[in-house]
Amino acid sequence: MNTTVKISKSALEHFSQTCGIMVPETGGIFLADKEGVIAEFVFDRNGKCSDCGYVPDNEALNIILVQKEQQGVIYCGSGHSHPNCCATYPSGRYSRSIGDMASAKLNLECNPELDRFIMFICHSSCGGKEFEYEAYVIFRDEPEIPVKATVVVTDDGVSSRQTTLGTCVCSRRTATKRVISDNSQ
């Protein structure tokens, strides 16, 4: 199982300059190029955020996805911020909350072309902490088990450094796809 996640420097910077500096529980989606390198982060300006959750604006994100897919990039995962007081593990794994793991599983169900779902979770510097993140890979054949990813940051398709840093996440049962469905109950 491939736990390496390649991300362009510009996509990681956009994630850090949005979710990494705003109030916790903001997020967006990641798009990958044909080689599987995350090329872009799309910040969800209209997503709903609260003290304990981020709910994506699936309608708006699906419109963007259709446009971006025509440009040759595909949906591969999501990222969002967590309050600084949270653990650095996706929510829902060891609790009865809906959380991140249910969201990842639903996104895999709604996107049968994905073998894995990539989840970046960050602590925002908004709370006085340094920006930090972790990335997880959730595989289709083991959707209950998030695997910590090795992140390779690339610059114009060339590997520049490897990082595995820290953070966490929260979310509702929503899925991003060409036609995103919101299964919140």
N, C-alpha and C positions, 0 to 999 in steps of 0.2 A: 504494500500500500504506500502510495506516494504522499508523504507528509510535508514535502517542500512546497512552499508558496512563493512564487516569483511575483514581485510587484514593482512597477515603475516608481522611480523617485517622485515624479510629479503626482501620481495617484496617492502615495503615502503622505506627501506634503499637503495635498488638498484635504485628506482625511484629518490630518493633525491641525490644519488651519480652520476647520469647521467644527467637527465633533471634539477636537482636542482643546478648543478654547471656549466653547459655549457651555451653557448649563448642562448637567448630566441628562442622559436619556434623549439625546438627539442622534440621528443616524442617517443612513443612506445605503446605496448599493454599489457593488464593485462590478466592473465590466472587464472581460479579458479579451485579448486579441487571439488570432488563430493559433498561435503557439502556446496559449494558455497563460501568458503573462498578464497579470492585472494591469491594465493600461489606464483605467479611469475610475475615479470615485465620483458618484453623483450624490450630492448632498440633498437630503429631503427637507426642503425649506418649509413645507406645509405639514410635515408629520406631527403627530400629537405627542407631546412629552409631558410627563408628570414626575413626581419624586420617585416613582418606582416602575416606570415603564415608558417605552417608546413604541408608538403605533404608527407604522408607515402610511403615507398617503398613497395607497396602492393604485388608485386611478391615475394620478399624475405620473407615478413611476412607470406604469405600463405604457403610457403615451411616449415617454422618453425612451423606454426599451425598444419599442417598435422602430423609432427613428434611429437609434444607435445600432440596432441589428442590421439595418440597411447599410450602415457604414462599416460593417464587418466585425463588430465587437459583440460579445454575448454576455449575458448575466451569469455570474459565477458565485456570488455571495453577498453578504451584507456586513455592515460595520456600524457600531454605535457606542456611545459613551455610557459609563456607569458612574454612580456616585462614588466619591473617593473612599467611602466607608465600606463598600462592598468587597466581597471576596473576589479573587481573580480567576474565577471559574464560571463558565456559563450557567446562568440560573436554570432551575428546573432539573438539573442532573441528580441532585441529592435531596430534592424537596418536592412537595406536591404542587408547586406553582406551575403555571403554564410555561412561562419563561422561554428562554432562548433555545433550549433543546427541542421543545415542541415546535417552535417557529422554524428551526432548521429542518426538522423532520417533515413538516408540512411543505416547506420549499422544495425539498427533494421529491415529495409526492407530486407536486404541481409542475415539476420540471424534469420529466423522465430522461432527458438527454444528459443530465448532470450525473456523473459518477460520484461526485463529492460536492459538498457545500462548504464554502470558506466563510468563516466568521471572525472578523476583527472586533475586539473589544478594547476600549481605551478608558483611561481615567482622564478627565478634563483638567487642564491647568486652571480652570475657572475656580476651583475649590482651594487654590493655594498650593497644589501639588504640581510636580513636573508632569508634562504629558508623557504617558507611557501606554504601551499597548501589548496585547498578546493576540496571536492568531491561532485559530483552531480549524481543524479539518473534520468534518462529519461525513463519514462514508455511507453510501446508500445501503451496503450490506450490514452495517452496524450503526444505525442512526441514533442509538441511545448512548454512544460512547464518543465524546469529543476527544480528538487527539491533538495535542499541542503541536503546532506547525513550526518548522524551521523556515523563517522568512528570509528570502534573498531579495535585496533591493537592487534594482537594475537601473541603469542610466542608458537610454537609447538601445535597450536590448542587451546590454553588456552587464554582467554581474559586477557589482561594485563592493558589496559587503553583505555579511550575513548577520541577522539579529534575531534574538528570541528574548523579547522584553515582557513586561507585565501589565495586566488589566482585567476588566470584567464586563457583564452585560445583562439586559432585561428586555422583554418584549411580549407581544400578544400573539395569538394564533392568526397570523396573517402570512400570506405568501406573495412573493414577487414572481411574476411570470408575464409573458405577453398579455395574458389576461389574468391579473392577480385577483385572488379571491380572499375575502376577509371572513374567516370562519370563527370570529370571536363570538363567544356565547356567554 
